[in-house]
Amino acid sequence: MPEEQPQQGLPAEERALAAALFNETWGLLDKADRTDEETDRMVHLAHASRLHWDNIGTDENRAGGEWQCSRVYAVLGRAEPALHHALRSVAYADREGVATWMRASAQEALARAHLVAGDVAAAEEARVRAWALLDAEHDQEDREIVAADLQSLVFPPLG
């Protein structure tokens, strides 16, 4: 019987890797003139970060990883995976111990994904839930970050 191999890497190293992958994804999300190769890399980085958060993180980290995957797909105009990951973000964010700002962020991701899918009514419902959650958040910096994301949602004109 083969000897069991020790697990590679230490928890702190994997946590740092998950964060670094998340940050690199964010850098590519912000890049205006991404190449096709950079777009592919951005998708892979988001999923890699999410995988490492699954290994070492909390439900809040997992919710954030799913949020980022959803954002990547929303930016790319891909409704189905954007919705899938937004719903996963909401599911993790609704677990006990997850901060209110993260729950609001998950709803923001859901609103954004619904907009990409063309479901304005569902997007508005998610946006209302996000603002209601944000009203209960006490940390000003967290409130401002999530509020900026909510304010960046682009709803089609009425009428």
Beta strands, then each sheet from edge to edge (+ up, - down):
end
